[in-house]
Amino acid sequence: MGRGSHREEREIRLSPKQFDALWPGTAGRRLRKVRCEIPWKNLVVEIDIYQGRHAGLVVAEVEFADRVSCRRFKPPSWFGREVTGEKRYSNVRLANE
């Protein structure tokens, strides 16, 4: 919930029956990507490599325990341009393109 650098995420486990009931509702709005998790210092960098209509887009994400850790974070040079908070890179926006 929320946007930008501070938001809450909740992951819930679905039964196969629940998944089968919900999956058809995503038709036409599915993203194809490969996620790689890279340990870096005391963090984990999640790299999403998009495929399909978004081929070529690669996004790195780091989750922090608190806002202080986030503010103190100095990204490595290979991260590239910061896109946190840019709506065009949200999964919702990408899925609806």
C-alpha positions in Angstrom: 0.0 0.0 0.0 1.3 3.4 -0.8 3.7 4.7 -3.4 7.2 5.9 -3.7 10.0 4.9 -1.3 7.7 4.0 1.6 4.9 1.5 1.2 3.5 -1.6 2.8 3.5 -4.9 1.0 1.6 -8.0 2.0 2.0 -11.4 0.5 -0.6 -14.0 1.0 -0.5 -17.7 0.1 -3.3 -18.8 -2.3 -4.5 -22.3 -2.6 -4.5 -23.7 -6.1 -8.3 -23.4 -6.2 -8.1 -19.7 -5.3 -5.3 -19.1 -7.9 -7.4 -20.8 -10.6 -10.4 -18.6 -9.7 -8.4 -15.4 -9.8 -6.0 -15.9 -12.7 -8.5 -15.4 -15.5 -9.2 -11.9 -14.2 -5.6 -10.9 -15.0 -5.9 -11.7 -18.7 -4.4 -8.9 -20.8 -2.6 -7.4 -17.8 0.1 -9.9 -17.1 3.7 -9.0 -16.8 6.5 -11.3 -17.8 9.8 -10.9 -16.0 12.6 -12.9 -14.4 13.6 -11.9 -10.9 17.1 -12.4 -9.6 18.1 -11.8 -6.0 21.6 -10.5 -5.4 23.1 -10.2 -1.9 24.8 -6.9 -1.6 26.4 -5.8 1.6 23.7 -6.5 4.3 20.8 -6.2 1.8 19.2 -8.1 -1.0 18.9 -6.4 -4.4 16.0 -7.7 -6.5 16.6 -7.3 -10.2 13.5 -7.6 -12.4 14.3 -8.3 -16.1 11.2 -7.8 -18.1 10.2 -9.8 -21.1 7.5 -9.7 -23.7 6.2 -6.2 -24.6 8.6 -4.6 -21.9 11.7 -6.5 -23.1 14.8 -4.4 -22.3 13.4 -2.9 -19.1 15.5 -3.9 -16.1 14.7 -2.6 -12.6 16.5 -3.0 -9.3 14.7 -2.8 -6.0 15.9 -2.8 -2.4 13.7 -3.2 0.6 14.7 -1.6 3.9 13.8 -2.3 7.5 13.0 1.4 8.2 13.1 4.9 6.7 16.5 5.7 8.3 18.1 2.8 6.5 16.5 3.9 3.2 17.8 7.5 3.6 21.3 6.3 4.4 21.5 4.0 1.4 24.1 4.8 -1.3 23.3 2.8 -4.4 26.1 1.2 -6.4 27.0 2.9 -9.7 25.6 -0.1 -11.7 22.0 0.8 -10.5 21.6 3.5 -13.1 18.9 6.2 -12.8 16.6 6.4 -9.8 12.9 5.7 -10.8 11.3 5.4 -7.3 7.9 7.1 -7.4 7.8 7.4 -11.2 4.4 6.0 -12.1 5.4 4.8 -15.5 7.6 2.1 -13.9 4.9 0.8 -11.5 3.8 -2.8 -12.2 0.2 -1.6 -12.4 1.0 0.9 -15.1 3.2 -1.5 -17.0 0.5 -4.2 -16.8 -2.1 -1.9 -18.3 0.0 -0.7 -21.2 
